Amino acid sequence: MSRYEIRLSGAGGQGMILAGIILAEAALKVDGLNVTQTQSYGPESRGGASRAEVVLNNGIIDYPKVITPDCLLCLTQAAFDKYGSELKEDGVMIVDQRIDISEAAEEVKDNILSLPIMKTATEDVGLTLTANIVVLGVISEIIGNTIPSKNIKEAIKNRVPEKTVEMNMKAFELGQKLKQ
């Protein structure tokens, strides 16, 4: 695999940082795959901008941050407005269905997956806070075997509170089904 860049963006409290950490931890279990994970968030603990980035490469990662994402998640309108134009030409953008993508450039619109991420977390899983794990399920389907889903599930189990593991596994599997 050559350099592959993933940016997860949303608002503080939506779990983008945790999702980035889980994805990076899962990637570390893949032989020959190098990974970096960086994060950025506003001073507010809830509601401010939040971004996590994961870079994957079989070779040396000479710059640890995303330059132009291959996979871009925008969970809020503000994230879409800020990062929506930065997608690689053949990249994939994932947005929650509530986001207005009408202002997206025509060449990007065909690469946008508008999915009921928040609705799935809230109504099907029963907890809005699992939206980040729903997203990981979607990304798992996009990247295929680059990071096996079993690795992502193991990393989720390592990172979420023990009493929420079952709920988070359900969120991950529902996210996979959203993409299929």
Secondary structure, DSSP 4 states (H G I P E B T S, - for coil): ---EEEEEEEETTS-HHHHHHHHHHHHTTSTT-EEEEEEEE-S-SSSSEEEEEEEEESS--SS-S-SS-SEEEE-SHHHHHHHGGG--TT-EEEEETTS--TTS-HHHHTTEEEE-HHHIIIIIIS-GGGHHHHHHHHHHHHHGGGS-HHHHHHHHHHHS-GGGHHHHHHHHHHHHHHH-
